[in-house]
Amino acid sequence: MNSFIFFLCKVSIVFTLLYIIYRLLFNNHTFYQLNRIVLLLFIPLSIYTATLKAVIPIETKSIEIPSFSEIGTKTVATFLNIEQSTNTKIKSTKSESPILYIYILGSLFFLFSFIKSLLKLYQLKRNSTSIKKGKYSLIYSNVTQTFSCFNWIFLPTSDNNKDKHIIIEHEKKHVDYLHTFDLLLTELFIVVFWFNPFVYLYRKSLKSIHEYQVDNELLTHQNINKIDYLNLLKREIENSIQTNLYSYFGHPTIKKRIKMIAKSKSNTMLKIKYLAILPVIFLLMVSFTKATTILPIKKVVYSSKPSISPIKSDSKIDITAQFGLNKHPFLKNTTRQHNGIDIRAAVGTTIVATADGVIASASSEGNWGNLLIIKHENGFETLYAHLNSFNCKKGQVVKKGEVIGYSGETGKVKGPHLHYAIKLNNEFVNPIDYIK
């Protein structure tokens, strides 16, 4: 559930940034249809951007660190999966956040309000007189003002307004432009993202664009006097009580509508400004990308089976502790299961990779000191412990015989040496069998 909350926050951030850009750059232009399209695109773009995953080749196998068996008694060393243990810790400390319950309650409230508005509308229609006029349905009902929803135009039964035909033409344009579907999408978006205050400003902007678009259409293509139209608009707004889901002739943005009606048409060249939103969308997409594609090791390694000594030396290696049951180096009269071999090596002795592979880990790990793990093809892993320093980094591809570090006496040791271990399919095997 926490991932769902995180997803909601990402969508909300993207949506907010896009809307702010709209208000700063495009809000006052008279490109009403273009502004409507831009606003409507913000919803799918926000969701898509927040869910986008980049295709970045990475190695995603688990990194394993062995337990320090050298200080245990009669125990076989086991590997601890860092990814799994980390996830377990996170899960164990998680508790259902009250934020989630608050969010659900809020969404249920807005969903209930949305459904209630629809049911109220259908009930009003059922109890009213309907007259079919082409694709429009004129519905005379007990309402105080004219409004439209879908292809229904609701009219007061006692309306004797001499300019009623203008109001009806206005609402017909809302029907023609399918504005109801814009509002349905917006209301559903608000059900999910009700916690973001910008969604309510967005709804107001979209409804305003609807009115500007219809106002412009009527005054441009209908023989309507602009002064008469504005006076009619003023009268309709004075006692308006409105619902978010419907389109009203007297939508309460009178000052802004008057300003936009009187405003000169924006220069067509200003449409170039809308291209400015493209790099913003690109940057947002990059910000929320997540690498998921795995690059198999087999594509970058060619000699995966460990087959040489990890000590770069012309002389025979000096093994001070064999694989298997050994005398404990710190506890008297105690034996322990040794999961690798110990090779005597002065501090600074060159250590090499015993096969081609990818560095899975190169870090300080407590009693192990500086520990290096290489993952190879075909289920092999090699481990090099108590190093003085590294000559590689995590994620690096290394070749057989390549210098990867230098021996030391870091961690819990009695003297300088290299602890070398091999795993095959998650089981420790004797390294001696793999040294030619």
Secondary structure, 3 states (H helix, E strand, C coil): CHHHHHHHHHHHHHHHHHHHHHHHHCCCCCCHHHHHHHHHHHHHHHHHHHHCCCCCCECCCCCEEECCHHHCCCCCCCEEEHHHHHHHHHHHHCCCCHHHHHHHHHHHHHHHHHHHHHHHHHHHHHCCEEEEECCEEEEEECCCCCEEECCEEEEECCCCCCCHHHHHHHHHHHHHCCHHHHHHHHHHHHHHCCCCCHHHHHHHHHHHHHHHHHHHHHHHHCCCCHHHHHHHHHHHHCCCCCCCCCEECCCCCHHHHHHHHHCCCCCHHHHHHHHHHHHHHHHHHHHCCCCCCECCHHHCCCCCCCCCCCECCCCCCCEEECCEEEECCCCCCCEEEECCEEEECCCCCEEECCCCEEEEEEEECHHHCEEEEEECHHHEEEEEEEEEEECCCCCCEECCCCEEEEEECCCCCCCCEEEEEEEECCEEECHHHHCC
